[in-house]
Amino acid sequence: MGKRKSSAPPPAKKKAPKLDTTFDCPFCNRKKTCVAKLEPKLRVARIECRVCHARYDCEITPISEPIDVYAEWIDKCEEENDEDN
């Protein structure tokens, strides 16, 4: 008589990579000085630079992430620069 095969352990779950909440400032060009704070209940987000105090506020959706807010801020900055030229 043969032995029963033991069941293989389930594969380990991969952890999703953590997204940054600190970013480079587009105004003073310092690394990792802008901090993103999301208020999902109020549907508002703010990014503020700890050095030059530049900030950006916007409305968010329940699935918004800090990187989305930062990307929107960069897009608005580029839009303003294009209008000036």
ABEGO torsion letter per residue (X at the ends): XBBBBBBBBBBBBBBBBBBBABBBBAAAGBBGABBBBBBAAAGBBBBBBAAAGBBBBBBBBAABBAAAAAAAAAAAAAAAAAAAX
